[in-house]
Amino acid sequence: MDYLGEVLEDLDVEDGRIGVEMDAYYFTAKAYTRLQKNLPDATFEDATLLVNWLRIRKSERELEYMREAARISEEAMVAALDTIEAGVPEYEAAAAIYDALIHGADGFGGDYPAVVPLMPSGDHTGTPHLTWTDRKFEEGDPVIIEFSGCRHRYHSPLARTTFVGDPPKTVQETADIVVEGLEAALDTVEPGVTCEAVEKAWRDVIQQYDIEKEDRIAYAMGLGYPPDWGEHTASMRPGDETILEENMTFHMIPGLWFDDFGVEMSETFRVTTNGAEVLAEFPRELFTA
């Protein structure tokens, strides 16, 4: 912050109006007070998410990197599904995923993702965002797999659910509902449509099966560093009236979680003039191990 103060003084803006991201992960309270000390005549204003909103529409180069990240995600999902089976420790599946994420695809390597692979299993699938343990997969385990390939810091997250053994009817039916709702939401995507309208398409499907769940199903994302690949801007949830524009990119991750199991499936997509361009090519189904 001392050096930054000198730079701003050289630019002759030391008494100007300076925007700071008050909710940024790495802009600490100490950094803020040090900047104030170095620039006592400046006026500081909260500009949190200003840059994120400016970059919500992606350039062709950015989209190229995200498509390459999608190729990496496909390879990593194959590695995960090939590794998960009864008797295998969860960390072995995590290791296989990381190996694929770094080895990359189509002759290019991968970068480290902003979020670690998320991989709850058994009754832990009723809680999203859990990671792996030393526990071994068991017959009868549902397993949720979510991660992202990363290319030059650009991401393309992907989530699927697998089942160790023969899935019960309730789990299979839930997976079918998630796929139906996901596809209905994707079919709603086009420029001019609001974020909340896309979420409603998902909710209209699940309500047919007497399921009530008002929550976000997608969020703007792309470039990111730990701990998040999300942009914290547009969110497909009730009340978000952000209007979709061409080349916005989102991670759509509808899921249904219950006390004893959960099912997630997700797609990263780009808004185009003709609808949603899904970046990864991977079957939408409940897998079995």
Backbone bond lengths (Angstrom), bond angles and torsions (degrees), N, CA, C in turn:
res aa  C-N    CA-C-N  psi(-1)  N-CA   C-N-CA  omega(-1)  CA-C   N-CA-C  phi
1 M - - - 1.456 - - 1.526 111.57 -
2 D 1.348 117.34 -30.16 1.468 119.72 175.29 1.528 109.94 -62.47
3 Y 1.326 115.60 -45.68 1.466 119.91 -179.40 1.528 110.44 -65.67
4 L 1.343 116.44 -42.94 1.456 119.93 179.61 1.520 110.85 -60.98
5 G 1.329 116.24 -38.29 1.462 119.39 176.40 1.514 111.76 -60.26
6 E 1.346 116.20 -40.80 1.464 120.37 178.42 1.530 111.03 -64.21
7 V 1.334 116.40 -41.24 1.469 120.67 179.69 1.527 110.50 -62.06
8 L 1.324 116.75 -46.16 1.461 120.01 -179.37 1.528 111.48 -66.00
9 E 1.317 115.82 -32.84 1.465 119.05 176.32 1.525 110.50 -67.79
10 D 1.348 116.89 -40.68 1.463 120.73 176.90 1.525 111.45 -62.23
11 L 1.320 116.30 -30.97 1.467 121.25 179.22 1.522 111.85 -82.18
12 D 1.326 116.14 0.17 1.460 122.69 177.17 1.534 112.15 63.59
13 V 1.343 115.79 37.62 1.472 120.28 176.91 1.524 110.81 -123.35
14 E 1.345 115.75 19.68 1.461 118.83 -175.87 1.529 112.72 -65.89
15 D 1.335 117.81 -16.56 1.463 120.76 177.09 1.528 110.15 -114.41
16 G 1.325 116.17 20.01 1.463 120.89 -176.51 1.524 113.13 -91.56
17 R 1.326 113.81 -169.29 1.469 122.89 178.86 1.518 107.56 -99.60
18 I 1.326 116.17 113.57 1.459 121.66 -171.53 1.531 110.06 -116.51
19 G 1.312 116.08 126.70 1.459 121.06 177.78 1.517 110.74 -87.18
20 V 1.314 116.66 135.09 1.463 122.11 176.53 1.527 108.60 -128.69
21 E 1.320 115.45 147.52 1.464 120.58 179.37 1.523 108.71 -90.00
22 M 1.309 116.27 96.28 1.459 121.24 -173.90 1.525 112.93 -69.92
23 D 1.339 117.14 -18.42 1.461 119.98 -179.01 1.527 111.79 -112.38
24 A 1.330 117.25 19.91 1.462 120.72 178.61 1.533 109.92 -73.80
25 Y 1.334 116.14 146.75 1.461 120.33 -176.26 1.522 112.52 -61.10
26 Y 1.328 117.27 -37.72 1.464 119.74 -170.13 1.529 113.60 -111.55
27 F 1.323 116.83 10.83 1.461 120.52 175.29 1.521 106.83 -99.87
28 T 1.315 116.31 95.59 1.456 121.56 -171.08 1.522 112.39 -81.90
29 A 1.322 114.99 167.21 1.463 120.19 175.94 1.525 110.58 -60.95
30 K 1.326 116.28 -38.05 1.463 119.95 178.90 1.527 110.90 -65.68
31 A 1.341 116.64 -40.16 1.459 119.92 178.02 1.533 110.46 -61.38
32 Y 1.312 116.52 -40.24 1.464 120.91 -178.66 1.529 111.16 -65.80
33 T 1.314 116.87 -47.29 1.470 119.12 -179.00 1.525 110.99 -66.81
34 R 1.342 116.95 -33.18 1.475 119.80 178.12 1.524 110.47 -68.23
35 L 1.315 116.77 -38.36 1.462 120.83 177.70 1.527 110.27 -65.39
36 Q 1.326 116.55 -41.49 1.465 120.27 177.11 1.532 111.32 -60.97
37 K 1.315 115.71 -40.02 1.463 120.09 -179.82 1.521 110.83 -64.59
38 N 1.332 116.68 -39.43 1.464 120.85 -178.80 1.527 112.58 -75.17
39 L 1.337 117.11 -24.03 1.465 121.23 -176.65 1.529 109.30 -128.48
40 P 1.317 117.35 68.06 1.474 120.40 -173.91 1.521 114.17 -65.42
41 D 1.327 118.38 -21.35 1.459 120.70 -177.91 1.530 113.10 -95.73
42 A 1.330 116.50 -2.15 1.469 120.21 -178.93 1.525 110.75 -80.04
43 T 1.334 114.69 154.77 1.460 121.45 172.42 1.527 107.57 -106.57
44 F 1.324 116.95 120.17 1.464 120.99 -178.19 1.525 109.97 -100.34
45 E 1.334 115.38 133.95 1.459 120.88 178.37 1.526 109.37 -129.36
46 D 1.307 115.03 146.32 1.462 120.68 -179.65 1.530 109.63 -71.79
47 A 1.332 116.46 114.86 1.469 121.71 179.04 1.525 110.53 -116.51
48 T 1.334 115.76 31.32 1.461 120.79 -179.59 1.530 110.68 -54.99
49 L 1.334 116.18 130.90 1.474 126.15 176.14 1.533 114.11 72.56
50 L 1.334 118.11 2.40 1.467 119.14 177.90 1.522 111.04 -57.27
51 V 1.334 117.37 -49.36 1.464 121.03 -178.85 1.531 110.18 -67.02
52 N 1.340 116.85 -38.32 1.464 119.75 179.60 1.522 111.82 -59.84
53 W 1.329 117.42 -42.17 1.461 119.83 178.14 1.524 111.12 -66.44
54 L 1.335 117.41 -33.72 1.462 120.30 179.07 1.522 111.99 -68.16
55 R 1.345 117.15 -28.12 1.464 119.55 -177.26 1.530 112.68 -103.84
56 I 1.324 117.67 19.38 1.461 119.98 -177.98 1.529 111.31 -69.53
57 R 1.352 117.03 -26.42 1.464 120.93 174.43 1.520 108.02 -96.40
58 K 1.313 116.76 128.53 1.462 121.50 -172.50 1.526 111.69 -93.35
59 S 1.336 114.57 148.51 1.457 121.42 175.18 1.525 109.60 -81.29
60 E 1.309 116.56 170.85 1.468 120.17 178.68 1.524 111.05 -63.19
61 R 1.334 117.97 -37.76 1.467 120.75 178.46 1.534 110.08 -65.06
62 E 1.312 116.37 -42.34 1.468 119.58 178.40 1.530 110.61 -62.75
63 L 1.309 116.69 -42.64 1.469 120.18 179.74 1.527 110.67 -64.99
64 E 1.314 117.29 -35.40 1.463 120.92 176.52 1.525 110.53 -60.52
65 Y 1.328 116.53 -45.09 1.460 120.07 178.76 1.529 111.06 -64.85
66 M 1.321 117.38 -37.43 1.462 119.74 -179.65 1.526 111.24 -69.91
67 R 1.317 117.49 -34.75 1.468 119.45 175.77 1.527 110.58 -67.33
68 E 1.327 116.62 -37.71 1.462 119.32 175.86 1.523 110.52 -65.82
69 A 1.321 117.24 -38.60 1.461 120.34 175.59 1.522 110.84 -61.95
70 A 1.330 116.97 -34.24 1.465 120.35 177.90 1.519 111.49 -65.72
71 R 1.343 117.58 -37.44 1.459 119.79 176.59 1.539 109.97 -61.97
72 I 1.332 116.17 -38.93 1.469 120.21 178.61 1.522 109.84 -66.54
73 S 1.320 117.59 -41.29 1.463 120.92 178.40 1.524 111.45 -60.18
74 E 1.319 116.67 -39.52 1.470 119.67 178.21 1.524 110.80 -60.93
75 E 1.327 116.65 -46.08 1.468 120.55 179.84 1.525 111.23 -62.35
76 A 1.324 116.56 -41.37 1.461 120.13 -178.77 1.522 111.70 -68.00
77 M 1.331 117.53 -34.89 1.468 119.58 178.43 1.519 110.45 -68.03
78 V 1.321 117.25 -39.31 1.470 119.60 175.31 1.521 110.22 -60.41
79 A 1.338 117.07 -44.00 1.464 121.27 179.26 1.515 111.16 -60.92
80 A 1.323 117.36 -41.57 1.465 121.08 179.56 1.524 111.23 -63.76
81 L 1.324 116.05 -48.87 1.465 119.83 -177.13 1.527 111.80 -66.77
82 D 1.328 117.25 -31.94 1.463 120.84 177.90 1.527 111.96 -71.39
83 T 1.333 117.37 -24.95 1.462 121.21 -174.70 1.523 112.83 -91.89
84 I 1.313 116.67 -34.32 1.467 120.29 -174.27 1.522 110.72 -72.98
85 E 1.332 115.53 120.15 1.460 122.59 173.11 1.529 108.17 -162.99
86 A 1.311 116.10 166.02 1.456 120.54 -178.01 1.532 110.54 -57.67
87 G 1.339 116.19 133.99 1.452 121.86 177.62 1.520 114.42 93.65
88 V 1.337 117.82 -12.48 1.472 121.50 -179.79 1.532 108.62 -88.21
89 P 1.334 118.93 130.91 1.469 120.35 176.63 1.524 111.19 -65.41
90 E 1.304 115.69 146.98 1.456 120.25 -179.81 1.527 111.49 -58.23
91 Y 1.322 116.93 -36.04 1.471 118.52 -177.67 1.522 112.18 -66.19
92 E 1.341 118.21 -24.33 1.465 120.08 176.65 1.527 110.29 -66.87
93 A 1.323 117.03 -38.42 1.461 120.28 177.05 1.521 110.31 -67.53
94 A 1.344 116.50 -39.97 1.469 120.05 177.63 1.517 110.50 -61.99
95 A 1.339 116.87 -40.02 1.466 120.73 179.52 1.524 110.77 -64.75
96 A 1.335 116.89 -40.15 1.465 120.39 179.00 1.524 111.11 -65.03
97 I 1.337 115.72 -38.24 1.462 119.75 178.12 1.525 110.63 -64.41
98 Y 1.334 116.29 -47.49 1.467 119.63 -179.79 1.528 111.36 -61.71
99 D 1.312 116.57 -40.10 1.463 120.08 179.20 1.533 110.35 -58.84
100 A 1.331 115.45 -44.54 1.464 119.21 -179.51 1.532 111.59 -69.77
101 L 1.336 116.83 -37.58 1.460 119.58 -179.69 1.525 112.29 -62.85
102 I 1.325 116.63 -35.16 1.466 120.09 -178.42 1.521 111.43 -85.00
103 H 1.337 117.25 -37.99 1.463 119.67 178.87 1.529 112.15 -66.28
104 G 1.338 116.94 -26.75 1.457 119.76 174.29 1.515 113.92 78.11
105 A 1.330 115.50 -153.10 1.466 121.39 -175.33 1.523 109.44 -157.46
106 D 1.331 115.26 155.09 1.470 121.27 173.25 1.524 113.39 54.18
107 G 1.341 116.64 32.39 1.451 119.84 175.18 1.510 115.51 87.43
108 F 1.335 118.99 3.77 1.462 120.13 175.66 1.532 108.88 -124.91
109 G 1.318 115.17 148.62 1.455 120.87 -176.87 1.507 112.57 -88.73
110 G 1.327 114.04 170.81 1.451 120.27 179.37 1.516 111.93 -109.59
111 D 1.317 115.52 157.30 1.456 122.68 176.00 1.529 108.33 -99.04
112 Y 1.352 117.11 171.61 1.460 118.88 177.36 1.526 108.70 -75.78
113 P 1.331 118.05 134.55 1.463 120.20 -177.70 1.521 111.91 -76.53
114 A 1.323 115.29 161.54 1.458 121.02 -178.97 1.520 112.59 -73.59
115 V 1.329 117.45 -21.21 1.465 122.52 178.53 1.524 108.20 -127.05
116 V 1.323 117.20 138.44 1.462 120.44 178.38 1.524 109.46 -68.68
117 P 1.333 118.60 158.58 1.465 119.71 174.63 1.528 111.53 -57.27
118 L 1.323 116.10 132.70 1.456 122.52 178.26 1.521 108.02 -101.90
119 M 1.335 117.08 129.00 1.456 118.45 -168.75 1.534 112.55 -152.12
120 P 1.351 118.00 58.40 1.464 118.95 176.17 1.524 110.95 -68.59
121 S 1.326 116.26 147.76 1.460 120.51 179.20 1.522 109.74 -136.13
122 G 1.339 115.97 165.11 1.453 120.82 -179.38 1.514 111.79 61.78
123 D 1.344 116.36 -142.59 1.463 118.63 -179.90 1.531 111.99 -72.09
124 H 1.340 117.36 -7.80 1.464 120.25 174.70 1.528 111.75 -70.57
125 T 1.342 117.99 -14.89 1.461 119.81 178.98 1.526 111.57 -69.63
126 G 1.325 117.75 -9.48 1.456 120.56 173.59 1.515 112.12 -74.69
127 T 1.340 116.66 -6.28 1.466 121.96 179.75 1.527 108.62 -124.93
128 P 1.333 119.26 117.11 1.465 120.37 -179.46 1.520 111.95 -73.09
129 H 1.332 115.47 161.50 1.468 124.02 170.38 1.521 114.74 74.63
130 L 1.326 118.15 18.96 1.464 120.11 173.54 1.525 109.29 -87.66
131 T 1.330 116.66 153.00 1.454 121.48 -179.76 1.530 109.80 -105.05
132 W 1.340 117.24 -164.05 1.457 122.20 -174.74 1.534 111.32 -88.08
133 T 1.335 114.15 165.49 1.464 121.72 177.74 1.529 108.39 -137.05
134 D 1.341 116.20 -170.67 1.467 121.33 174.38 1.528 112.01 -81.53
135 R 1.308 116.39 -6.99 1.463 121.09 -176.47 1.524 110.92 -61.45
136 K 1.334 116.11 143.39 1.470 121.17 176.39 1.525 109.76 -91.29
137 F 1.331 114.54 140.80 1.460 119.00 175.97 1.526 109.56 -61.25
138 E 1.328 114.97 141.89 1.459 120.66 -178.38 1.526 110.45 -123.10
139 E 1.312 115.09 154.70 1.462 120.89 173.51 1.528 108.30 -55.27
140 G 1.331 115.65 130.39 1.460 119.68 -179.48 1.517 114.18 96.06
141 D 1.342 116.93 3.20 1.466 120.59 179.73 1.521 111.79 -86.20
142 P 1.333 118.91 124.96 1.461 118.70 159.66 1.525 107.86 -78.03
143 V 1.318 117.93 147.72 1.463 122.34 179.35 1.524 108.08 -135.60
144 I 1.327 116.20 122.49 1.466 121.49 175.49 1.523 108.49 -96.08
145 I 1.326 116.53 132.56 1.457 122.52 -177.92 1.523 108.15 -123.34
146 E 1.322 116.36 118.93 1.470 120.79 178.03 1.525 109.38 -139.28
147 F 1.312 116.39 130.57 1.461 121.99 178.29 1.525 108.05 -163.13
148 S 1.323 116.07 -174.11 1.462 119.15 176.24 1.511 110.89 -146.91
149 G 1.313 115.61 135.28 1.452 120.18 163.70 1.518 108.49 -66.73
150 C 1.320 116.13 152.26 1.462 120.54 -178.01 1.522 109.35 -137.69
151 R 1.310 116.62 129.41 1.463 122.71 -178.66 1.525 108.24 -134.33
152 H 1.326 116.29 115.29 1.467 120.87 -176.95 1.528 111.29 50.90
153 R 1.331 116.44 41.93 1.459 126.90 178.13 1.528 113.65 74.00
154 Y 1.326 119.16 2.91 1.457 121.92 176.95 1.522 109.51 -96.73
155 H 1.328 115.89 140.29 1.451 122.32 -171.12 1.527 112.18 -115.90
156 S 1.322 114.73 160.09 1.456 122.30 171.04 1.527 107.57 -147.47
157 P 1.330 117.03 81.65 1.462 120.73 -175.24 1.535 112.77 -63.15
158 L 1.334 114.20 155.01 1.458 121.54 -179.36 1.525 107.78 -150.15
159 A 1.325 116.58 136.61 1.472 120.88 177.11 1.522 109.87 -134.61
160 R 1.313 114.83 141.26 1.458 122.96 173.53 1.530 108.69 -143.44
161 T 1.332 115.59 164.75 1.463 121.35 177.47 1.523 108.76 -122.84
162 T 1.328 115.78 136.70 1.455 121.26 175.58 1.522 108.92 -123.66
163 F 1.321 116.39 165.00 1.464 121.59 -179.02 1.517 108.47 -133.24
164 V 1.329 116.25 131.35 1.461 121.34 179.19 1.520 107.86 -84.75
165 G 1.332 116.11 105.43 1.459 121.13 -176.25 1.512 110.60 103.35
166 D 1.341 115.47 -159.24 1.459 121.04 -179.93 1.524 109.62 -88.97
167 P 1.313 118.40 119.65 1.471 120.01 -176.53 1.522 112.03 -70.11
168 P 1.323 117.19 140.48 1.467 120.31 173.45 1.523 111.05 -63.28
169 K 1.305 115.99 160.03 1.459 121.54 -178.33 1.522 111.49 -57.93
170 T 1.350 117.07 -38.94 1.466 119.70 -178.06 1.525 111.85 -64.24
171 V 1.339 116.98 -38.54 1.461 120.24 179.81 1.525 110.12 -68.89
172 Q 1.342 116.94 -44.25 1.459 120.10 179.49 1.522 111.18 -63.07
173 E 1.336 116.66 -42.71 1.463 119.65 179.45 1.524 111.06 -63.89
174 T 1.331 116.93 -38.85 1.460 120.45 178.10 1.521 110.86 -63.44
175 A 1.335 116.10 -42.73 1.461 120.16 177.97 1.527 110.82 -60.95
176 D 1.322 116.69 -40.78 1.463 120.07 179.37 1.526 111.08 -63.74
177 I 1.331 116.42 -38.39 1.466 120.39 178.53 1.522 110.30 -65.85
178 V 1.326 117.03 -43.28 1.461 120.86 179.54 1.525 110.42 -60.48
179 V 1.329 117.26 -44.13 1.466 120.49 179.36 1.526 110.37 -63.66
180 E 1.321 116.84 -44.62 1.465 120.23 -179.94 1.529 110.80 -61.01
181 G 1.319 116.55 -44.13 1.460 119.78 179.85 1.513 112.65 -68.25
182 L 1.333 116.46 -40.15 1.467 121.05 177.64 1.513 110.73 -59.77
183 E 1.316 116.55 -45.66 1.466 120.17 -177.50 1.524 111.49 -69.64
184 A 1.340 117.19 -34.18 1.465 119.73 176.55 1.525 110.45 -65.27
185 A 1.326 116.37 -40.16 1.465 119.71 178.73 1.522 111.03 -66.25
186 L 1.330 116.89 -44.57 1.460 120.23 178.88 1.531 111.19 -61.39
187 D 1.328 116.78 -37.07 1.461 120.51 -179.88 1.533 112.16 -67.43
188 T 1.327 117.23 -18.84 1.458 121.63 -178.78 1.527 112.02 -84.24
189 V 1.323 116.71 -18.95 1.462 122.04 -174.30 1.524 111.79 -68.05
190 E 1.319 116.53 127.19 1.458 123.79 170.46 1.527 108.03 -171.43
191 P 1.326 118.35 157.74 1.462 120.17 178.33 1.527 111.18 -55.91
192 G 1.327 115.80 138.69 1.457 120.82 179.17 1.510 114.27 97.40
193 V 1.338 116.85 -17.00 1.465 121.43 178.47 1.526 108.57 -85.18
194 T 1.319 117.25 145.64 1.458 120.31 179.04 1.530 110.93 -85.61
195 C 1.317 114.32 157.88 1.467 119.76 177.06 1.523 111.01 -58.83
196 E 1.331 117.28 -42.37 1.462 119.16 -177.05 1.540 111.52 -67.24
197 A 1.325 118.16 -26.90 1.466 120.39 177.75 1.518 111.00 -68.95
198 V 1.336 117.18 -35.50 1.463 120.63 177.65 1.527 109.80 -66.90
199 E 1.334 117.16 -44.14 1.469 120.10 177.94 1.516 110.85 -61.45
200 K 1.325 117.23 -38.28 1.462 120.41 -178.74 1.520 111.44 -63.13
201 A 1.327 117.53 -34.06 1.467 120.24 178.37 1.527 110.32 -61.38
202 W 1.354 116.40 -40.58 1.467 121.00 175.39 1.536 110.64 -64.02
203 R 1.340 115.84 -45.91 1.459 120.16 -175.40 1.529 111.04 -67.61
204 D 1.329 117.31 -34.24 1.464 120.27 177.38 1.533 110.93 -61.08
205 V 1.326 116.22 -35.09 1.473 119.78 178.78 1.520 110.82 -70.08
206 I 1.319 117.44 -51.49 1.470 118.96 -174.28 1.530 111.70 -68.48
207 Q 1.340 117.62 -26.86 1.460 119.22 177.36 1.517 112.14 -66.73
208 Q 1.330 117.21 -25.50 1.465 120.15 175.59 1.525 111.74 -63.34
209 Y 1.342 115.19 -21.73 1.465 120.78 179.43 1.532 111.58 -106.40
210 D 1.354 115.05 22.28 1.469 122.52 177.95 1.525 112.75 59.18
211 I 1.327 116.16 35.58 1.467 121.56 176.26 1.517 108.09 -110.04
212 E 1.335 116.82 124.68 1.452 122.61 178.00 1.525 109.17 -108.00
213 K 1.318 117.00 123.82 1.462 120.57 -179.56 1.519 108.53 -160.66
214 E 1.333 116.31 103.32 1.461 121.03 176.51 1.512 108.38 -102.11
215 D 1.303 116.49 106.98 1.460 120.83 -177.63 1.523 108.06 -161.14
216 R 1.305 116.46 170.20 1.454 118.24 178.53 1.526 109.51 -74.18
217 I 1.313 115.50 145.97 1.460 120.02 177.43 1.525 111.48 -118.40
218 A 1.331 118.01 -4.24 1.463 120.06 -179.36 1.518 109.42 -161.66
219 Y 1.329 115.03 159.40 1.456 120.49 -179.97 1.526 109.03 -151.48
220 A 1.340 115.43 150.10 1.458 120.75 178.31 1.521 109.79 -67.15
221 M 1.324 116.81 140.67 1.463 120.31 -177.89 1.521 109.75 -159.45
222 G 1.339 114.31 173.56 1.458 120.39 178.35 1.507 110.55 167.84
223 L 1.333 116.32 -101.24 1.458 121.39 178.49 1.523 109.93 -74.72
224 G 1.336 116.69 140.55 1.457 117.41 178.85 1.517 113.48 -169.97
225 Y 1.302 114.70 155.24 1.464 124.21 172.87 1.525 107.72 -120.67
226 P 1.336 117.77 160.51 1.463 118.71 176.42 1.529 110.41 -51.71
227 P 1.324 118.10 140.84 1.456 126.43 11.98 1.525 115.04 -102.13
228 D 1.334 120.24 22.59 1.463 118.20 -171.82 1.522 110.85 -157.55
229 W 1.329 115.95 143.30 1.466 120.51 172.53 1.541 111.07 -102.31
230 G 1.325 117.41 -2.99 1.459 120.82 179.20 1.517 112.00 -78.32
231 E 1.338 115.74 154.74 1.463 121.13 -178.98 1.527 113.30 -96.48
232 H 1.321 118.03 -9.49 1.472 122.76 176.63 1.530 112.40 61.97
233 T 1.331 115.65 34.16 1.465 120.24 -179.92 1.529 108.80 -117.63
234 A 1.327 117.05 -105.58 1.462 120.49 -178.46 1.524 110.64 -68.12
235 S 1.329 115.01 139.25 1.460 121.23 -177.63 1.518 108.42 -140.50
236 M 1.316 116.93 127.15 1.463 120.38 -178.29 1.521 108.98 -82.32
237 R 1.332 113.59 92.10 1.464 122.21 -177.96 1.522 108.34 -152.25
238 P 1.329 117.69 162.72 1.460 119.35 177.26 1.530 111.32 -57.05
239 G 1.332 116.11 131.96 1.451 120.71 177.80 1.509 115.36 96.07
240 D 1.338 118.39 -12.69 1.463 120.11 178.50 1.525 108.29 -89.06
241 E 1.331 115.49 108.37 1.463 121.01 -176.01 1.518 112.61 -97.51
242 T 1.334 117.60 17.98 1.461 120.63 174.74 1.526 109.84 -56.85
243 I 1.330 116.65 130.46 1.467 121.27 -178.78 1.525 109.32 -90.35
244 L 1.315 116.19 129.29 1.459 121.03 -179.41 1.529 110.87 -67.88
245 E 1.335 114.77 139.73 1.455 122.10 176.85 1.522 109.23 -128.90
246 E 1.312 115.87 157.02 1.459 120.90 -179.49 1.532 110.47 -58.49
247 N 1.319 115.36 138.22 1.471 125.31 177.53 1.526 114.30 75.84
248 M 1.326 117.75 10.13 1.458 118.92 163.60 1.535 107.74 -71.65
249 T 1.323 116.75 146.94 1.467 119.87 179.13 1.526 109.52 -126.42
250 F 1.327 115.29 141.50 1.460 121.98 -176.12 1.527 110.75 -137.28
251 H 1.315 114.89 153.39 1.458 121.80 166.10 1.520 106.45 -104.46
252 M 1.336 115.48 113.73 1.464 120.87 178.42 1.521 108.56 -98.35
253 I 1.334 116.79 117.27 1.453 120.71 -175.21 1.527 110.97 -135.22
254 P 1.330 116.52 70.22 1.467 118.42 174.73 1.527 109.60 -71.52
255 G 1.294 116.36 143.14 1.459 120.38 178.93 1.502 109.87 -151.85
256 L 1.321 115.70 157.49 1.460 122.25 175.87 1.519 107.95 -125.05
257 W 1.333 115.95 122.44 1.457 121.46 -176.87 1.522 110.15 -120.28
258 F 1.317 114.98 133.64 1.462 121.70 178.58 1.533 108.31 -125.07
259 D 1.318 116.65 -178.72 1.466 119.53 -176.08 1.527 112.93 -63.88
260 D 1.330 116.90 -34.59 1.468 119.39 -173.24 1.521 114.48 -111.53
261 F 1.327 118.49 -9.62 1.467 119.90 176.42 1.521 109.39 -163.64
262 G 1.334 114.72 165.32 1.451 121.28 175.20 1.522 109.81 -146.40
263 V 1.325 115.84 159.40 1.467 122.16 178.44 1.526 108.45 -134.01
264 E 1.328 116.41 128.41 1.462 122.36 175.26 1.520 109.57 -128.05
265 M 1.316 115.51 143.87 1.462 122.22 167.27 1.516 106.49 -145.01
266 S 1.318 117.11 140.44 1.459 118.22 -176.16 1.520 111.17 -141.35
267 E 1.321 113.68 159.68 1.460 121.75 174.89 1.527 109.22 -141.03
268 T 1.317 116.09 142.84 1.455 121.57 167.98 1.528 107.53 -96.00
269 F 1.322 117.00 133.28 1.461 118.83 -176.22 1.522 111.25 -141.41
270 R 1.322 113.57 159.08 1.469 122.70 174.64 1.513 108.56 -110.68
271 V 1.328 117.10 140.83 1.459 121.76 173.61 1.521 108.55 -79.27
272 T 1.322 116.87 123.88 1.460 121.82 177.39 1.524 109.56 -121.29
273 T 1.321 116.38 172.74 1.467 119.77 177.94 1.522 111.24 -64.70
274 N 1.341 116.64 -21.45 1.462 121.02 -177.45 1.529 113.11 -104.78
275 G 1.330 117.19 9.03 1.460 119.23 -178.68 1.512 112.05 123.96
276 A 1.326 116.09 -146.76 1.460 121.56 -177.11 1.526 110.60 -97.52
277 E 1.329 116.00 128.26 1.463 121.32 170.11 1.527 107.63 -96.67
278 V 1.327 116.31 107.16 1.461 120.55 178.53 1.525 108.14 -78.44
279 L 1.333 116.95 128.07 1.459 120.01 -170.50 1.517 113.55 -79.83
280 A 1.321 118.36 -35.06 1.466 120.80 -179.96 1.530 109.82 -95.26
281 E 1.315 114.95 149.69 1.466 120.47 174.81 1.521 107.24 -113.77
282 F 1.329 116.05 98.27 1.459 120.61 -177.29 1.525 108.19 -149.49
283 P 1.343 117.18 137.01 1.469 119.79 -176.86 1.524 112.62 -55.67
284 R 1.324 116.24 140.60 1.467 121.80 175.39 1.514 107.85 -99.28
285 E 1.307 115.11 95.11 1.459 119.63 -178.85 1.522 109.22 -162.10
286 L 1.335 115.73 165.36 1.459 120.94 172.67 1.522 107.62 -81.25
287 F 1.328 117.25 117.28 1.449 121.31 -179.67 1.536 110.25 -86.15
288 T 1.315 116.69 161.56 1.450 121.26 177.12 1.514 109.32 -129.98
289 A 1.328 115.16 147.21 1.460 121.37 -178.90 1.532 109.76 -115.38
